[in-house]
């Protein structure tokens, strides 16, 4: 697979990655947005550890939604329950990258879990 460009806003971080070449992680499926973000130093909360049940890794896909794995009904149910959910909302731990994509990390969840501690 060719390298994909993944852009995280508002961090302004652009990464060129081959999702299939990333090592397996304990944060969801290999090649998912959460794993890519964490490997590049972009912090996205992930309280449930990448199993898609908490919604803290919510991101909004602003470009390239067709280049992500399709969402499951369970993922969409969780995403629909998070603050500021939109029709472009995805859970970063469940969205596997297959091409260029740009996502926005909503301000409410950039530090949601650590602020509750």
N, CA, C and O atoms as CSV, one atom per row, in Angstrom:
chain,resi,resn,atom,element,x,y,z
A,1,UNK,N,N,0.843,-1.182,0.000
A,1,UNK,CA,C,0.000,0.000,0.000
A,1,UNK,C,C,0.883,1.237,0.000
A,1,UNK,O,O,1.915,1.280,0.669
A,2,UNK,N,N,0.476,2.210,-0.735
A,2,UNK,CA,C,1.207,3.470,-0.770
A,2,UNK,C,C,0.992,4.213,0.538
A,2,UNK,O,O,0.059,3.931,1.290
A,3,UNK,N,N,1.859,5.150,0.786
A,3,UNK,CA,C,1.702,5.940,1.998
A,3,UNK,C,C,0.471,6.831,1.889
A,3,UNK,O,O,0.112,7.313,0.815
A,4,UNK,N,N,-0.151,7.028,3.027
A,4,UNK,CA,C,-1.335,7.871,3.130
A,4,UNK,C,C,-0.970,9.116,3.927
A,4,UNK,O,O,-0.143,9.064,4.838
A,5,UNK,N,N,-1.591,10.226,3.576
A,5,UNK,CA,C,-1.396,11.457,4.330
A,5,UNK,C,C,-2.539,11.575,5.332
A,5,UNK,O,O,-3.709,11.574,4.950
A,6,UNK,N,N,-2.198,11.677,6.611
A,6,UNK,CA,C,-3.180,11.831,7.677
A,6,UNK,C,C,-2.892,13.162,8.365
A,6,UNK,O,O,-1.790,13.390,8.866
A,7,UNK,N,N,-3.900,14.039,8.381
A,7,UNK,CA,C,-3.748,15.365,8.972
A,7,UNK,C,C,-4.632,15.449,10.213
A,7,UNK,O,O,-5.824,15.145,10.160
A,8,UNK,N,N,-4.038,15.863,11.325
A,8,UNK,CA,C,-4.762,16.047,12.586
A,8,UNK,C,C,-4.851,17.542,12.877
A,8,UNK,O,O,-3.832,18.221,13.006
A,9,UNK,N,N,-6.073,18.045,12.979
A,9,UNK,CA,C,-6.314,19.444,13.306
A,9,UNK,C,C,-6.905,19.516,14.705
A,9,UNK,O,O,-7.558,18.546,15.090
A,10,UNK,N,N,-6.750,20.521,15.472
A,10,UNK,CA,C,-5.987,21.729,15.200
A,10,UNK,C,C,-4.507,21.600,15.508
A,10,UNK,O,O,-3.782,22.595,15.496
A,11,UNK,N,N,-4.050,20.382,15.784
A,11,UNK,CA,C,-2.639,20.184,16.103
A,11,UNK,C,C,-1.736,20.609,14.948
A,11,UNK,O,O,-0.572,20.948,15.160
A,12,UNK,N,N,-2.274,20.590,13.721
A,12,UNK,CA,C,-1.467,20.964,12.569
A,12,UNK,C,C,-0.421,19.926,12.232
A,12,UNK,O,O,0.601,20.252,11.628
A,13,UNK,N,N,-0.657,18.677,12.611
A,13,UNK,CA,C,0.303,17.605,12.366
A,13,UNK,C,C,-0.127,16.825,11.129
A,13,UNK,O,O,-1.255,16.338,11.042
A,14,UNK,N,N,0.793,16.717,10.178
A,14,UNK,CA,C,0.570,15.918,8.985
A,14,UNK,C,C,1.547,14.758,9.022
A,14,UNK,O,O,2.752,14.943,9.193
A,15,UNK,N,N,1.005,13.560,8.858
A,15,UNK,CA,C,1.844,12.373,8.884
A,15,UNK,C,C,1.678,11.612,7.581
A,15,UNK,O,O,0.567,11.505,7.060
A,16,UNK,N,N,2.760,11.089,7.057
A,16,UNK,CA,C,2.726,10.199,5.899
A,16,UNK,C,C,2.993,8.811,6.439
A,16,UNK,O,O,4.083,8.535,6.940
A,17,UNK,N,N,2.002,7.931,6.341
A,17,UNK,CA,C,2.125,6.601,6.931
A,17,UNK,C,C,1.636,5.535,5.976
A,17,UNK,O,O,0.797,5.780,5.110
A,18,UNK,N,N,2.177,4.357,6.157
A,18,UNK,CA,C,1.639,3.166,5.520
A,18,UNK,C,C,0.936,2.414,6.637
A,18,UNK,O,O,1.593,1.735,7.425
A,19,UNK,N,N,-0.399,2.520,6.723
A,19,UNK,CA,C,-1.114,1.922,7.852
A,19,UNK,C,C,-0.837,0.435,8.036
A,19,UNK,O,O,-0.851,-0.056,9.164
A,20,UNK,N,N,-0.588,-0.286,6.953
A,20,UNK,CA,C,-0.332,-1.724,7.068
A,20,UNK,C,C,1.053,-2.012,7.636
A,20,UNK,O,O,1.310,-3.117,8.112
A,21,UNK,N,N,1.941,-1.033,7.589
A,21,UNK,CA,C,3.295,-1.226,8.092
A,21,UNK,C,C,3.428,-0.863,9.572
A,21,UNK,O,O,4.465,-1.109,10.187
A,22,UNK,N,N,2.365,-0.275,10.139
A,22,UNK,CA,C,2.436,0.085,11.554
A,22,UNK,C,C,2.384,-1.171,12.406
A,22,UNK,O,O,1.664,-2.114,12.077
A,23,UNK,N,N,3.129,-1.194,13.483
A,23,UNK,CA,C,3.081,-2.372,14.351
A,23,UNK,C,C,1.714,-2.477,15.020
A,23,UNK,O,O,1.058,-1.459,15.243
A,24,UNK,N,N,1.275,-3.697,15.343
A,24,UNK,CA,C,0.019,-3.836,16.074
A,24,UNK,C,C,0.094,-3.055,17.376
A,24,UNK,O,O,1.150,-2.967,18.003
A,25,UNK,N,N,-1.036,-2.491,17.773
A,25,UNK,CA,C,-1.055,-1.758,19.029
A,25,UNK,C,C,-2.184,-2.285,19.894
A,25,UNK,O,O,-3.023,-3.061,19.439
A,26,UNK,N,N,-2.193,-1.864,21.117
A,26,UNK,CA,C,-3.261,-2.279,22.009
A,26,UNK,C,C,-4.416,-1.288,21.962
A,26,UNK,O,O,-5.317,-1.349,22.799
A,27,UNK,N,N,-4.400,-0.387,21.003
A,27,UNK,CA,C,-5.404,0.659,20.894
A,27,UNK,C,C,-6.244,0.479,19.640
A,27,UNK,O,O,-6.240,1.355,18.775
A,28,UNK,N,N,-6.961,-0.625,19.515
A,28,UNK,CA,C,-7.843,-0.828,18.381
A,28,UNK,C,C,-7.179,-1.563,17.234
A,28,UNK,O,O,-6.108,-2.151,17.384
A,29,UNK,N,N,-7.835,-1.518,16.089
A,29,UNK,CA,C,-7.356,-2.211,14.892
A,29,UNK,C,C,-6.049,-1.609,14.381
A,29,UNK,O,O,-5.846,-0.400,14.497
A,30,UNK,N,N,-5.154,-2.435,13.812
A,30,UNK,CA,C,-3.922,-1.893,13.220
A,30,UNK,C,C,-4.254,-0.902,12.110
A,30,UNK,O,O,-5.136,-1.149,11.288
A,31,UNK,N,N,-3.546,0.212,12.094
A,31,UNK,CA,C,-3.750,1.233,11.059
A,31,UNK,C,C,-4.883,2.185,11.351
A,31,UNK,O,O,-5.297,2.931,10.464
A,32,UNK,N,N,-5.409,2.184,12.590
A,32,UNK,CA,C,-6.510,3.098,12.898
A,32,UNK,C,C,-5.976,4.492,13.222
A,32,UNK,O,O,-4.788,4.674,13.490
A,33,UNK,N,N,-6.877,5.465,13.190
A,33,UNK,CA,C,-6.491,6.852,13.440
A,33,UNK,C,C,-5.865,7.046,14.811
A,33,UNK,O,O,-4.918,7.821,14.949
A,34,UNK,N,N,-6.368,6.365,15.821
A,34,UNK,CA,C,-5.810,6.517,17.164
A,34,UNK,C,C,-4.370,6.036,17.203
A,34,UNK,O,O,-3.502,6.735,17.726
A,35,UNK,N,N,-4.103,4.864,16.665
A,35,UNK,CA,C,-2.741,4.339,16.650
A,35,UNK,C,C,-1.784,5.233,15.881
A,35,UNK,O,O,-0.643,5.444,16.292
A,36,UNK,N,N,-2.264,5.757,14.758
A,36,UNK,CA,C,-1.429,6.661,13.958
A,36,UNK,C,C,-1.144,7.930,14.743
A,36,UNK,O,O,-0.003,8.391,14.782
A,37,UNK,N,N,-2.175,8.504,15.372
A,37,UNK,CA,C,-1.980,9.721,16.163
A,37,UNK,C,C,-0.965,9.503,17.275
A,37,UNK,O,O,-0.029,10.287,17.437
A,38,UNK,N,N,-1.156,8.434,18.038
A,38,UNK,CA,C,-0.259,8.167,19.158
A,38,UNK,C,C,1.167,7.913,18.692
A,38,UNK,O,O,2.117,8.327,19.357
A,39,UNK,N,N,1.331,7.229,17.545
A,39,UNK,CA,C,2.684,6.968,17.039
A,39,UNK,C,C,3.383,8.249,16.595
A,39,UNK,O,O,4.611,8.308,16.534
A,40,UNK,N,N,2.583,9.284,16.283
A,40,UNK,CA,C,3.157,10.557,15.848
A,40,UNK,C,C,3.157,11.633,16.912
A,40,UNK,O,O,3.439,12.794,16.617
A,41,UNK,N,N,2.844,11.264,18.154
A,41,UNK,CA,C,2.880,12.222,19.246
A,41,UNK,C,C,1.659,13.121,19.346
A,41,UNK,O,O,1.687,14.126,20.056
A,42,UNK,N,N,0.576,12.770,18.636
A,42,UNK,CA,C,-0.665,13.541,18.723
A,42,UNK,C,C,-1.542,12.886,19.791
A,42,UNK,O,O,-1.914,11.718,19.672
A,43,UNK,N,N,-1.865,13.647,20.824
A,43,UNK,CA,C,-2.632,13.086,21.936
A,43,UNK,C,C,-4.121,13.086,21.614
A,43,UNK,O,O,-4.702,14.126,21.302
A,44,UNK,N,N,-4.729,11.908,21.693
A,44,UNK,CA,C,-6.174,11.753,21.627
A,44,UNK,C,C,-6.549,10.874,22.815
A,44,UNK,O,O,-6.006,9.783,22.992
A,45,UNK,N,N,-7.475,11.357,23.616
A,45,UNK,CA,C,-7.926,10.564,24.761
A,45,UNK,C,C,-8.467,9.225,24.268
A,45,UNK,O,O,-8.989,9.125,23.158
A,46,UNK,N,N,-8.337,8.203,25.102
A,46,UNK,CA,C,-8.813,6.859,24.741
A,46,UNK,C,C,-8.988,6.043,26.020
A,46,UNK,O,O,-8.244,5.100,26.291
A,47,UNK,N,N,-9.986,6.437,26.789
A,47,UNK,CA,C,-10.194,5.868,28.118
A,47,UNK,C,C,-10.446,4.364,28.105
A,47,UNK,O,O,-10.043,3.674,29.042
A,48,UNK,N,N,-11.097,3.838,27.076
A,48,UNK,CA,C,-11.418,2.399,27.073
A,48,UNK,C,C,-10.302,1.567,26.446
A,48,UNK,O,O,-10.432,0.349,26.325
A,49,UNK,N,N,-9.213,2.212,26.048
A,49,UNK,CA,C,-8.080,1.473,25.506
A,49,UNK,C,C,-8.237,1.037,24.061
A,49,UNK,O,O,-7.506,0.162,23.596
A,50,UNK,N,N,-9.170,1.627,23.349
A,50,UNK,CA,C,-9.289,1.328,21.930
A,50,UNK,C,C,-10.282,0.246,21.574
A,50,UNK,O,O,-10.182,-0.348,20.501
A,51,UNK,N,N,-11.241,-0.027,22.447
A,51,UNK,CA,C,-12.232,-1.052,22.129
A,51,UNK,C,C,-13.548,-0.460,21.631
A,51,UNK,O,O,-14.486,-1.203,21.345
A,52,UNK,N,N,-13.631,0.852,21.524
A,52,UNK,CA,C,-14.774,1.493,20.891
A,52,UNK,C,C,-16.025,1.598,21.732
A,52,UNK,O,O,-17.129,1.586,21.187
A,53,UNK,N,N,-15.889,1.701,23.050
A,53,UNK,CA,C,-17.084,1.768,23.881
A,53,UNK,C,C,-17.240,3.069,24.671
A,53,UNK,O,O,-18.301,3.301,25.251
A,54,UNK,N,N,-16.217,3.919,24.711
A,54,UNK,CA,C,-16.319,5.091,25.582
A,54,UNK,C,C,-16.552,6.404,24.837
A,54,UNK,O,O,-17.154,7.322,25.393
A,55,UNK,N,N,-16.096,6.511,23.615
A,55,UNK,CA,C,-16.285,7.734,22.843
A,55,UNK,C,C,-15.265,8.822,23.084
A,55,UNK,O,O,-15.347,9.878,22.457
A,56,UNK,N,N,-14.296,8.604,23.978
A,56,UNK,CA,C,-13.331,9.677,24.256
A,56,UNK,C,C,-12.379,9.934,23.096
A,56,UNK,O,O,-11.745,10.989,23.052
A,57,UNK,N,N,-12.263,9.009,22.166
A,57,UNK,CA,C,-11.369,9.218,21.020
A,57,UNK,C,C,-12.120,9.776,19.810
A,57,UNK,O,O,-11.659,9.667,18.674
A,58,UNK,N,N,-13.279,10.371,20.071
A,58,UNK,CA,C,-14.115,10.968,19.025
A,58,UNK,C,C,-13.330,11.996,18.207
A,58,UNK,O,O,-12.669,12.875,18.760
A,59,UNK,N,N,-13.414,11.870,16.897
A,59,UNK,CA,C,-12.853,12.858,15.981
A,59,UNK,C,C,-13.916,13.169,14.927
A,59,UNK,O,O,-14.866,12.409,14.740
A,60,UNK,N,N,-13.740,14.286,14.253
A,60,UNK,CA,C,-14.642,14.663,13.168
A,60,UNK,C,C,-13.838,14.608,11.876
A,60,UNK,O,O,-12.817,15.283,11.744
A,61,UNK,N,N,-14.298,13.810,10.931
A,61,UNK,CA,C,-13.611,13.652,9.654
A,61,UNK,C,C,-14.010,14.829,8.768
A,61,UNK,O,O,-15.175,14.970,8.398
A,62,UNK,N,N,-13.034,15.674,8.432
A,62,UNK,CA,C,-13.325,16.851,7.622
A,62,UNK,C,C,-13.008,16.645,6.152
A,62,UNK,O,O,-13.464,17.410,5.303
A,63,UNK,N,N,-12.229,15.614,5.847
A,63,UNK,CA,C,-11.921,15.302,4.453
A,63,UNK,C,C,-11.439,13.855,4.370
A,63,UNK,O,O,-10.665,13.401,5.213
A,64,UNK,N,N,-11.899,13.143,3.357
A,64,UNK,CA,C,-11.417,11.792,3.121
A,64,UNK,C,C,-12.166,10.692,3.843
A,64,UNK,O,O,-11.606,9.618,4.064
A,65,UNK,N,N,-13.411,10.920,4.217
A,65,UNK,CA,C,-14.185,9.893,4.934
A,65,UNK,C,C,-14.244,8.590,4.150
A,65,UNK,O,O,-14.285,7.510,4.740
A,66,UNK,N,N,-14.249,8.684,2.843
A,66,UNK,CA,C,-14.290,7.481,1.999
A,66,UNK,C,C,-13.008,6.666,2.087
A,66,UNK,O,O,-12.967,5.519,1.642
A,67,UNK,N,N,-11.964,7.252,2.661
A,67,UNK,CA,C,-10.676,6.574,2.804
A,67,UNK,C,C,-10.506,5.917,4.174
A,67,UNK,O,O,-9.397,5.540,4.554
A,68,UNK,N,N,-11.601,5.784,4.904
A,68,UNK,CA,C,-11.593,5.087,6.190
A,68,UNK,C,C,-12.452,3.840,6.086
A,68,UNK,O,O,-13.351,3.760,5.249
A,69,UNK,N,N,-12.169,2.872,6.942
A,69,UNK,CA,C,-13.019,1.685,6.999
A,69,UNK,C,C,-14.443,2.130,7.327
A,69,UNK,O,O,-14.636,3.141,8.001
A,70,UNK,N,N,-15.434,1.386,6.858
A,70,UNK,CA,C,-16.808,1.774,7.180
A,70,UNK,C,C,-17.096,1.601,8.672
A,70,UNK,O,O,-16.603,0.660,9.294
A,71,UNK,N,N,-17.891,2.504,9.246
A,71,UNK,CA,C,-18.209,2.386,10.671
A,71,UNK,C,C,-19.218,1.270,10.915
A,71,UNK,O,O,-20.102,1.023,10.094
A,72,UNK,N,N,-19.073,0.607,12.045
A,72,UNK,CA,C,-20.067,-0.396,12.438
A,72,UNK,C,C,-21.243,0.322,13.093
A,72,UNK,O,O,-21.140,1.494,13.459
A,73,UNK,N,N,-22.341,-0.376,13.236
A,73,UNK,CA,C,-23.493,0.199,13.929
A,73,UNK,C,C,-23.134,0.526,15.375
A,73,UNK,O,O,-23.555,1.556,15.901
A,74,UNK,N,N,-22.361,-0.342,16.017
A,74,UNK,CA,C,-21.951,-0.091,17.406
A,74,UNK,C,C,-21.122,1.183,17.510
A,74,UNK,O,O,-21.325,1.983,18.424
A,75,UNK,N,N,-20.176,1.379,16.566
A,75,UNK,CA,C,-19.363,2.593,16.588
A,75,UNK,C,C,-20.246,3.827,16.422
A,75,UNK,O,O,-20.073,4.815,17.135
A,76,UNK,N,N,-21.171,3.774,15.501
A,76,UNK,CA,C,-22.032,4.926,15.253
A,76,UNK,C,C,-22.929,5.221,16.458
A,76,UNK,O,O,-23.219,6.383,16.743
A,77,UNK,N,N,-23.366,4.187,17.158
A,77,UNK,CA,C,-24.164,4.394,18.374
A,77,UNK,C,C,-23.355,5.129,19.435
A,77,UNK,O,O,-23.859,6.055,20.072
A,78,UNK,N,N,-22.101,4.722,19.629
A,78,UNK,CA,C,-21.246,5.387,20.617
A,78,UNK,C,C,-20.956,6.814,20.172
A,78,UNK,O,O,-21.064,7.741,20.975
A,79,UNK,N,N,-20.589,7.008,18.906
A,79,UNK,CA,C,-20.258,8.340,18.395
A,79,UNK,C,C,-21.450,9.292,18.488
A,79,UNK,O,O,-21.273,10.486,18.730
A,80,UNK,N,N,-22.646,8.777,18.300
A,80,UNK,CA,C,-23.838,9.622,18.367
A,80,UNK,C,C,-24.089,10.151,19.771
A,80,UNK,O,O,-24.786,11.152,19.936
A,81,UNK,N,N,-23.537,9.503,20.776
A,81,UNK,CA,C,-23.761,9.906,22.153
A,81,UNK,C,C,-22.735,10.849,22.739
A,81,UNK,O,O,-22.856,11.241,23.899
A,82,UNK,N,N,-21.730,11.223,21.970
A,82,UNK,CA,C,-20.694,12.115,22.506
A,82,UNK,C,C,-21.071,13.572,22.259
A,82,UNK,O,O,-21.814,13.870,21.324
A,83,UNK,N,N,-20.564,14.483,23.095
A,83,UNK,CA,C,-20.834,15.905,22.855
A,83,UNK,C,C,-20.313,16.337,21.478
A,83,UNK,O,O,-19.266,15.874,21.026
A,84,UNK,N,N,-21.045,17.211,20.837
A,84,UNK,CA,C,-20.660,17.777,19.535
A,84,UNK,C,C,-20.594,16.748,18.419
A,84,UNK,O,O,-19.873,16.943,17.440
A,85,UNK,N,N,-21.333,15.662,18.551
A,85,UNK,CA,C,-21.367,14.640,17.512
A,85,UNK,C,C,-21.946,15.221,16.222
A,85,UNK,O,O,-22.888,16.013,16.251
A,86,UNK,N,N,-21.369,14.814,15.096
A,86,UNK,CA,C,-21.861,15.243,13.790
A,86,UNK,C,C,-22.016,14.007,12.914
A,86,UNK,O,O,-21.661,12.901,13.321
A,87,UNK,N,N,-22.537,14.196,11.734
A,87,UNK,CA,C,-22.639,13.080,10.793
A,87,UNK,C,C,-21.264,12.607,10.341
A,87,UNK,O,O,-21.142,11.518,9.779
A,88,UNK,N,N,-20.229,13.407,10.578
A,88,UNK,CA,C,-18.857,13.050,10.206
A,88,UNK,C,C,-18.058,12.523,11.391
A,88,UNK,O,O,-16.845,12.344,11.286
A,89,UNK,N,N,-18.716,12.273,12.508
A,89,UNK,CA,C,-18.024,11.782,13.703
A,89,UNK,C,C,-17.607,10.328,13.538
A,89,UNK,O,O,-18.343,9.509,12.987
A,90,UNK,N,N,-16.406,10.026,14.029
A,90,UNK,CA,C,-15.895,8.652,14.073
A,90,UNK,C,C,-15.146,8.469,15.378
A,90,UNK,O,O,-14.727,9.437,16.013
A,91,UNK,N,N,-14.983,7.221,15.768
A,91,UNK,CA,C,-14.109,6.893,16.884
A,91,UNK,C,C,-12.744,6.592,16.283
A,91,UNK,O,O,-12.619,5.716,15.427
A,92,UNK,N,N,-11.737,7.303,16.722
A,92,UNK,CA,C,-10.400,7.147,16.137
A,92,UNK,C,C,-9.874,5.731,16.272
A,92,UNK,O,O,-9.093,5.278,15.435
A,93,UNK,N,N,-10.294,5.024,17.316
A,93,UNK,CA,C,-9.800,3.658,17.528
A,93,UNK,C,C,-10.420,2.661,16.557
A,93,UNK,O,O,-9.892,1.562,16.386
A,94,UNK,N,N,-11.517,3.021,15.926
A,94,UNK,CA,C,-12.216,2.096,15.036
A,94,UNK,C,C,-12.039,2.427,13.564
A,94,UNK,O,O,-12.281,1.570,12.714
A,95,UNK,N,N,-11.625,3.638,13.240
A,95,UNK,CA,C,-11.511,4.100,11.856
A,95,UNK,C,C,-10.135,3.750,11.292
A,95,UNK,O,O,-9.141,4.400,11.616
A,96,UNK,N,N,-10.085,2.728,10.452
A,96,UNK,CA,C,-8.826,2.275,9.852
A,96,UNK,C,C,-8.574,3.064,8.566
A,96,UNK,O,O,-9.447,3.176,7.705
A,97,UNK,N,N,-7.368,3.605,8.460
A,97,UNK,CA,C,-6.991,4.458,7.332
A,97,UNK,C,C,-6.680,3.614,6.105
A,97,UNK,O,O,-5.944,2.630,6.175
A,98,UNK,N,N,-7.263,4.023,4.970
A,98,UNK,CA,C,-7.021,3.361,3.679
A,98,UNK,C,C,-6.606,4.350,2.606
A,98,UNK,O,O,-6.415,3.967,1.451
A,99,UNK,N,N,-6.463,5.608,2.967
A,99,UNK,CA,C,-6.092,6.660,2.035
A,99,UNK,C,C,-5.964,7.972,2.789
A,99,UNK,O,O,-6.032,7.993,4.018
A,100,UNK,N,N,-5.779,9.069,2.062
A,100,UNK,CA,C,-5.591,10.373,2.690
A,100,UNK,C,C,-6.841,10.794,3.460
A,100,UNK,O,O,-7.966,10.597,3.001
A,101,UNK,N,N,-6.623,11.373,4.634
A,101,UNK,CA,C,-7.738,11.789,5.484
A,101,UNK,C,C,-7.313,12.962,6.371
A,101,UNK,O,O,-6.157,13.066,6.780
A,102,UNK,N,N,-8.277,13.840,6.656
A,102,UNK,CA,C,-8.066,14.950,7.584
A,102,UNK,C,C,-9.125,14.848,8.661
A,102,UNK,O,O,-10.312,14.705,8.365
A,103,UNK,N,N,-8.694,14.923,9.921
A,103,UNK,CA,C,-9.638,14.861,11.040
A,103,UNK,C,C,-9.391,16.017,11.995
A,103,UNK,O,O,-8.278,16.531,12.112
A,104,UNK,N,N,-10.457,16.408,12.671
A,104,UNK,CA,C,-10.382,17.439,13.699
A,104,UNK,C,C,-10.657,16.784,15.043
A,104,UNK,O,O,-11.620,16.033,15.197
A,105,UNK,N,N,-9.807,17.075,16.005
A,105,UNK,CA,C,-10.000,16.606,17.373
A,105,UNK,C,C,-10.802,17.706,18.073
A,105,UNK,O,O,-10.290,18.809,18.265
A,106,UNK,N,N,-12.062,17.421,18.459
A,106,UNK,CA,C,-12.883,18.466,19.078
A,106,UNK,C,C,-12.255,18.986,20.372
A,106,UNK,O,O,-11.617,18.225,21.099
A,107,UNK,N,N,-12.431,20.267,20.661
A,107,UNK,CA,C,-11.786,20.845,21.856
A,107,UNK,C,C,-12.224,20.202,23.161
A,107,UNK,O,O,-11.418,20.108,24.086
A,108,UNK,N,N,-13.464,19.756,23.272
A,108,UNK,CA,C,-13.942,19.190,24.527
A,108,UNK,C,C,-13.226,17.895,24.885
A,108,UNK,O,O,-13.133,17.567,26.068
A,109,UNK,N,N,-12.714,17.142,23.905
A,109,UNK,CA,C,-12.104,15.868,24.262
A,109,UNK,C,C,-10.591,15.846,24.125
A,109,UNK,O,O,-9.976,14.792,24.289
A,110,UNK,N,N,-9.986,16.968,23.834
A,110,UNK,CA,C,-8.532,16.969,23.728
A,110,UNK,C,C,-7.890,16.643,25.061
A,110,UNK,O,O,-6.761,16.156,25.105
A,111,UNK,N,N,-8.591,16.904,26.134
A,111,UNK,CA,C,-8.022,16.647,27.459
A,111,UNK,C,C,-9.114,16.174,28.415
A,111,UNK,O,O,-9.009,16.378,29.624
A,112,UNK,N,N,-10.156,15.547,27.885
A,112,UNK,CA,C,-11.345,15.218,28.674
A,112,UNK,C,C,-11.059,14.333,29.875
A,112,UNK,O,O,-11.499,14.643,30.982
A,113,UNK,N,N,-10.346,13.259,29.689
A,113,UNK,CA,C,-10.137,12.318,30.792
A,113,UNK,C,C,-9.180,12.890,31.825
A,113,UNK,O,O,-9.437,12.790,33.025
A,114,UNK,N,N,-8.078,13.490,31.380
A,114,UNK,CA,C,-7.100,13.986,32.347
A,114,UNK,C,C,-7.647,15.147,33.162
A,114,UNK,O,O,-7.184,15.366,34.281
A,115,UNK,N,N,-8.619,15.905,32.643
A,115,UNK,CA,C,-9.189,16.990,33.421
A,115,UNK,C,C,-10.124,16.472,34.511
A,115,UNK,O,O,-10.346,17.156,35.510
A,116,UNK,N,N,-10.673,15.272,34.330
A,116,UNK,CA,C,-11.566,14.692,35.324
A,116,UNK,C,C,-10.796,14.073,36.494
A,116,UNK,O,O,-11.364,13.849,37.562
A,117,UNK,N,N,-9.524,13.802,36.295
A,117,UNK,CA,C,-8.724,13.132,37.334
A,117,UNK,C,C,-8.471,14.048,38.513
A,117,UNK,O,O,-7.816,13.649,39.476
